[in-house]
Amino acid sequence: MGIFNSILVIILGFIILKYTPAIYRFMGQDPDAEKYLGGGGTFTFLKLFGVALIIGSILHLFGYF
């Protein structure tokens, strides 16, 4: 079951990366992301979150996490 979940999270990470503008339009600006990451911080946060999901899931898939 761990392999299946890891693959699903990797796919979710790629979906977040691909549809960042649509997610941004749906949820709006995140005040904390804008404060700490500067202008466009919400886009940056979404991209970083997608990449973190992919990397974390790959590490979990290979038993490092």
C-alpha positions in Angstrom: 0.0 0.0 0.0 2.9 2.4 0.6 4.0 2.2 -3.0 0.5 3.0 -4.2 0.2 6.0 -1.9 3.6 7.3 -2.8 2.8 7.2 -6.5 -0.5 9.0 -5.8 1.3 11.7 -3.9 3.8 12.1 -6.7 1.0 12.5 -9.2 -0.7 15.1 -6.8 2.6 17.0 -6.7 2.8 17.2 -10.5 -0.9 18.3 -10.7 -0.2 21.1 -8.2 2.8 22.2 -10.3 0.8 22.1 -13.5 -2.4 23.8 -12.2 -0.8 26.4 -9.9 -2.7 29.4 -11.6 -6.0 27.6 -11.3 -5.4 26.7 -7.6 -4.3 30.3 -7.0 -7.6 31.6 -8.5 -9.6 29.2 -6.5 -8.0 29.9 -3.1 -6.7 33.4 -3.5 -3.6 35.0 -1.9 -2.1 33.5 1.2 -1.2 36.4 3.5 1.6 34.5 5.2 3.2 33.4 2.0 3.0 36.9 0.6 4.5 38.3 3.8 7.5 35.8 4.1 8.1 35.1 0.4 7.4 38.5 -1.0 5.3 39.5 -4.0 4.0 36.4 -5.7 4.7 34.4 -2.6 1.5 32.3 -3.0 2.7 31.1 -6.4 6.1 30.3 -5.0 4.6 28.5 -2.0 2.4 26.4 -4.3 5.4 25.5 -6.5 7.6 24.6 -3.4 4.8 22.6 -1.9 4.4 20.6 -5.1 8.1 19.9 -5.3 8.3 19.0 -1.6 5.4 16.5 -2.1 7.3 14.9 -5.0 10.7 14.7 -3.3 9.2 13.5 0.0 7.2 10.8 -1.7 10.2 9.6 -3.7 12.2 9.4 -0.5 9.4 7.5 1.2 9.1 5.2 -1.8 12.8 4.3 -1.5 12.7 3.9 2.3 14.6 7.0 3.3 11.7 8.6 5.0 
